[in-house]
Amino acid sequence: MAGQKSDWEIRSRSEQCAQCQAPFADNEAFMSRLVYDENDGYGREDYCQSCWSQVAAEPALSRWQSVFRLPPPPPPETVKRESAESLLRKLVAGDEVETHANTVYILAVMLERRRLLVEKDVQFREDGLKVRIYEYRKTNETFVIPDPQLKLAELEHVQAEVVAMLAQGGA
């Protein structure tokens, strides 16, 4: 048994026929069978309808029919990470933090939720302004982001402003 894979490591459905190697089309019916080999253990084999007739009589532990379904495409990101990150960097580097405090804060929160920024500290300045200290995971850069204490009623307007800025390439 040493060096042999576990009997229960059965691969999932294939995207192509085990015999002719033709890829399955979306919604195409195909046949599957479970076989056992002393060297390889249990294995799954998937066949297109035309190749199944050639192997259907061979011994198998189990046989079944399925329908191949392509996985849905990933949903498009409404805001790309790079765009949010580059806009945040542009606003922070251009000393536009105070002018666009709400936008800068929302961008930082977006990047924190995507686990690109990590909040390291929260401080209060003498004038009472709350400041959040973030660290960029990849480079350990530090970002000092003022927290404008947005109210729930303001969020929709600020989010629309952020989306508009990102759509314009950060302009």
C-alpha positions in Angstrom: 0.0 0.0 0.0 3.0 2.4 0.5 3.2 4.9 -2.4 -0.4 4.0 -3.5 -3.0 6.7 -3.6 -6.0 6.5 -1.3 -8.8 4.4 -2.7 -11.2 7.2 -2.1 -9.5 9.9 -4.1 -11.9 9.8 -7.0 -11.6 12.8 -9.4 -14.6 14.8 -10.2 -16.3 14.9 -13.6 -14.0 15.4 -16.6 -14.5 18.1 -19.2 -13.7 15.7 -22.0 -14.3 12.2 -23.1 -11.9 9.6 -21.7 -11.5 7.9 -25.0 -11.6 10.4 -27.9 -10.6 13.4 -25.7 -13.3 15.6 -27.3 -14.5 18.3 -24.9 -18.1 18.0 -23.7 -20.5 20.7 -24.9 -22.8 22.5 -22.6 -25.9 20.4 -21.9 -24.5 17.4 -23.6 -25.5 14.0 -22.2 -22.5 11.8 -21.2 -21.9 8.5 -19.5 -19.8 7.8 -16.5 -18.5 4.7 -14.9 -16.6 3.9 -11.7 -13.8 1.3 -12.1 -11.3 -0.3 -9.8 -7.6 -1.0 -10.7 -5.3 -2.7 -8.2 -2.5 -0.2 -8.9 -4.6 3.0 -9.1 -7.5 2.2 -6.9 -10.9 3.6 -7.8 -11.3 5.9 -10.8 -14.0 7.7 -12.7 -14.2 7.7 -16.5 -16.5 9.9 -18.5 -17.5 9.2 -22.1 -19.3 10.9 -24.9 -22.3 9.0 -26.2 -20.5 7.7 -29.4 -17.5 6.4 -27.4 -19.7 4.8 -24.7 -20.9 2.1 -27.0 -17.3 0.9 -27.3 -16.7 0.6 -23.5 -20.2 -0.1 -22.2 -19.7 -3.9 -22.0 -16.5 -3.6 -20.0 -16.7 -4.4 -16.3 -17.5 -1.5 -14.0 -18.5 -1.0 -10.4 -21.2 1.6 -11.3 -22.5 3.4 -14.4 -24.6 6.4 -14.7 -25.7 9.1 -17.2 -25.2 12.9 -16.5 -25.6 16.1 -18.4 -22.5 18.3 -18.7 -23.0 21.9 -17.7 -20.4 24.5 -18.1 -19.7 26.4 -14.9 -21.2 29.9 -15.0 -18.7 32.6 -15.8 -17.5 34.5 -12.7 -19.5 37.6 -12.1 -17.8 40.7 -13.3 -16.3 42.8 -10.6 -18.1 46.1 -10.4 -14.9 47.8 -9.3 -11.6 46.3 -10.1 -9.1 46.0 -7.2 -6.4 47.7 -9.2 -8.7 50.6 -10.0 -9.7 51.1 -6.3 -6.1 50.7 -5.2 -4.7 53.1 -7.9 -7.4 55.7 -7.1 -6.6 55.5 -3.4 -2.9 55.9 -4.1 -3.5 58.8 -6.4 -5.7 60.7 -3.9 -3.3 60.0 -1.0 -0.2 60.9 -3.0 -1.8 64.0 -4.4 -2.6 65.4 -1.0 -6.3 65.2 -1.9 -7.2 63.3 1.2 -9.0 66.2 2.9 -10.7 67.3 -0.3 -12.0 63.7 -1.0 -12.1 62.4 2.6 -15.3 60.5 2.1 -14.1 58.9 -1.1 -10.7 58.0 0.4 -12.3 56.4 3.4 -14.7 54.3 1.2 -11.8 53.2 -1.0 -9.9 52.1 2.1 -12.8 50.2 3.4 -13.3 48.4 0.1 -9.7 47.4 0.0 -9.9 46.3 3.6 -12.9 44.0 2.8 -10.8 42.5 0.0 -8.1 41.8 2.5 -5.6 44.1 0.7 -5.4 46.6 3.5 -5.3 45.7 7.2 -6.3 48.2 9.9 -3.4 48.4 12.4 -4.5 51.3 14.7 -7.1 53.9 15.3 -6.0 57.3 16.7 -7.7 60.5 17.6 -6.0 63.8 16.7 -6.2 66.8 19.1 -8.9 68.3 17.0 -11.1 65.1 17.6 -10.7 63.7 14.1 -10.5 59.9 14.0 -7.6 58.5 11.9 -7.3 54.9 10.8 -3.9 53.5 10.2 -3.9 50.8 7.4 -1.1 48.6 6.2 -1.0 47.3 2.6 -0.4 43.5 2.9 1.8 43.0 -0.1 4.3 45.8 0.5 3.7 46.8 4.2 3.1 50.4 3.1 1.3 52.5 5.7 -1.8 54.6 4.8 -3.2 57.2 7.2 -6.9 57.6 6.4 -9.1 60.1 8.1 -12.4 58.6 9.2 -15.1 61.2 8.2 -17.7 59.4 10.5 -20.1 59.0 7.6 -23.8 58.6 8.4 -25.9 55.9 6.8 -27.8 58.4 4.8 -24.6 59.7 3.2 -23.3 56.3 2.1 -25.3 55.9 -1.1 -24.2 59.3 -2.4 -20.5 58.6 -1.5 -20.6 55.2 -3.1 -22.0 56.7 -6.3 -19.2 59.3 -6.2 -16.6 56.5 -5.9 -18.1 54.5 -8.7 -18.2 57.6 -10.9 -14.5 58.4 -10.1 -13.5 54.8 -10.9 -15.4 54.8 -14.1 -13.6 58.0 -15.2 -10.2 56.4 -14.5 -9.8 58.2 -11.2 -10.3 61.7 -12.8 
